[in-house]
Amino acid sequence: MNTPQQAVARAAYSVRDFCEAYGITKVMFYKMLKEGTGPKIMKVGSRTLISIEAATDWRRQCEEGAQLIPARRRS
């Protein structure tokens, strides 16, 4: 049994919490979903959630994609 002092590990983000955690707007989140570049989502009733694993996978894909784009040269 959990006591009030024991924290429960988070298993999923709400859209709002995901956007806050990754520094993006909800508009950008839904744009990425539409483009197929957003994280995998799951529906629980009417809620849209992003599992911690899906968020991690998405972040890694973003990091890998960023490594493929050459850095811009400043003039």
C-alpha positions in Angstrom: 0.0 0.0 0.0 1.3 3.5 -0.9 1.7 6.0 1.8 1.2 9.7 1.1 5.0 10.2 1.0 5.6 7.6 -1.7 5.6 9.0 -5.2 3.9 7.0 -7.9 6.0 6.9 -11.1 4.4 8.6 -14.0 3.4 6.2 -16.8 2.1 8.7 -19.3 1.9 12.4 -20.1 -1.3 14.3 -20.9 -0.9 16.5 -24.1 -0.5 19.5 -21.9 2.2 17.9 -19.7 4.0 16.5 -22.8 4.1 20.0 -24.4 5.4 21.6 -21.2 8.0 18.9 -20.8 9.3 19.3 -24.3 8.8 23.0 -24.7 6.3 22.9 -27.6 2.9 24.4 -28.0 -0.3 22.3 -28.3 -0.7 23.7 -31.9 2.8 22.4 -32.8 1.9 19.0 -31.1 -1.2 18.5 -33.2 0.6 19.8 -36.3 3.3 17.1 -35.8 0.6 14.4 -35.3 -1.0 15.5 -38.6 2.3 15.4 -40.4 3.2 12.0 -38.9 6.2 13.3 -37.0 4.6 13.4 -33.5 4.9 10.8 -30.7 2.7 7.8 -30.6 -0.5 8.5 -28.7 -3.1 6.4 -26.9 -6.7 7.2 -26.2 -8.1 6.5 -22.7 -11.7 7.4 -22.9 -11.7 10.9 -24.3 -8.2 11.6 -23.0 -5.1 11.6 -25.3 -2.0 10.3 -23.5 1.6 9.8 -24.5 3.4 7.0 -22.7 6.8 7.7 -21.2 8.2 5.2 -23.7 6.6 6.9 -26.7 7.9 10.2 -25.5 11.4 8.8 -25.2 11.2 7.2 -28.6 10.0 10.4 -30.2 12.8 12.4 -28.6 15.4 10.0 -29.8 14.0 10.2 -33.4 14.2 14.0 -33.2 17.8 13.8 -32.0 18.7 11.4 -34.8 17.0 13.6 -37.4 18.8 16.7 -36.1 22.2 14.9 -36.5 21.5 14.4 -40.2 20.9 18.1 -40.9 24.2 19.9 -41.4 24.8 22.9 -39.1 24.1 26.3 -40.6 27.2 28.4 -41.2 27.1 32.0 -39.9 28.4 34.6 -42.2 
